Amino acid sequence: MSFDPNSKSLGSSSLDHALLDSAFLEEVTWNEQGLAPAIAVDAANEKLLMQAWVNREALATAVAEQRAVYWSRSRQKIWRKGEESGNVQKLVEVRLDCDGDAICYRVEQVGGIACHTGREHCFFRRLKGDEWAAVEAVVTDPESLYQK
Amino acid sequence: MSFDPNSKSLGSSSLDHALLDSAFLEEVTWNEQGLAPAIAVDAANEKLLMQAWVNREALATAVAEQRAVYWSRSRQKIWRKGEESGNVQKLVEVRLDCDGDAICYRVEQVGGIACHTGREHCFFRRLKGDEWAAVEAVVTDPESLYQK
C-alpha cells in the first residue's frame, strides 16, 4: 500500500512522514490490502489480549508514539487503542515473526481491559461441543468504557 | 468459501464430512478467501507461539483430531502442525474472539519447538531502532527437525 500524502487519517496524526520510509517497514510482508495481522500480548503475564490489523502507517505510528496503534478495517482509519475507552496499550516491544507477515505488540494494558465487551481480553469464547461459550467474566460495564 | 466435496485435500484426510456443517463453523467470520487468522498459544505458560491461518476444513479437522491444524496458503492445503517435524501441537482448547474473526488454539507444544527455524516460537525478531533483531536462541538445529 503506497502512502497517500493527502490521507485524512495521516493529516490528523502527528506522525513524521519520513517514518513511513523506515527500513523496518520494508521487512514486513504486507498482504494484498497492505495489512498484516497484529497480536497484542500483555507483557506482564504473556496473556493474549487481542488480534487486529496494522498497515504501514499504523505500525509506524505505534513505534513513534510507543502505544499500540492498529488499522481499523471497518472504519478505514488509524485506530489508537484506547483513544475512546482510555484503555491504552503502552508499547513494551514490537516483534516480527519468522516469515515476516505477522506483528506482535507486547504491551502494558492500561486499565486491564483490552476488549470492548469489558473483558480482560478478546478471546473469551471457548468451543464446547458445537457452541462457543463465553467463559470469561465482564470486568467493566462496556457502556461505562465509552462514556468518558 | 463453500465446501467442495471433490477437494483433494479433504479426500486425503480422515475428516467426517458432516463436521463441515457444524454450527460452530458458522459462527466464525471468514474473510473473502474463506480464512481466519489462528494464533497458537502455549497452554502451559500462555506464551504466543505462532500465527497462521485456518479455513473451515482446517478448523474442523483440528477439533476432530484434537491437534492444531492450519491452512497453508503457500501450499494451498491442510497443514497438520508437526506432520513433518514431529512437533505436534496437541489441542487443549479453541477460542474465538469478540468479533468472531480470529481463532486461538491453546496447545501443548510437543518438543517445545513451534518455529521451523528451531526456536520455541516464531516471534523471535524484536524491533531495535530501525532493525528487526533476532533475540531468541535456536534450540534445535532446524535441519534436524525435518530429517525424521
Interface residues (C-beta under 8 A of the other chain):
Chain A: S22 A23 F24 E27 P37 I39 V41 N45 E46 K47 L48 M50 Q51 V63 E93 V94 R95 L96 D97 C98 D99 A102 C104 C115 H116 T117 R119 C122 F123 F124 R125 R126 L127 D130 E131 W132
Chain B: S22 A23 F24 E27 P37 I39 V41 N45 E46 K47 L48 M50 Q51 V63 E93 V94 R95 L96 D97 C98 D99 A102 C104 C115 H116 T117 R119 C122 F123 F124 R125 R126 L127 D130 E131 W132
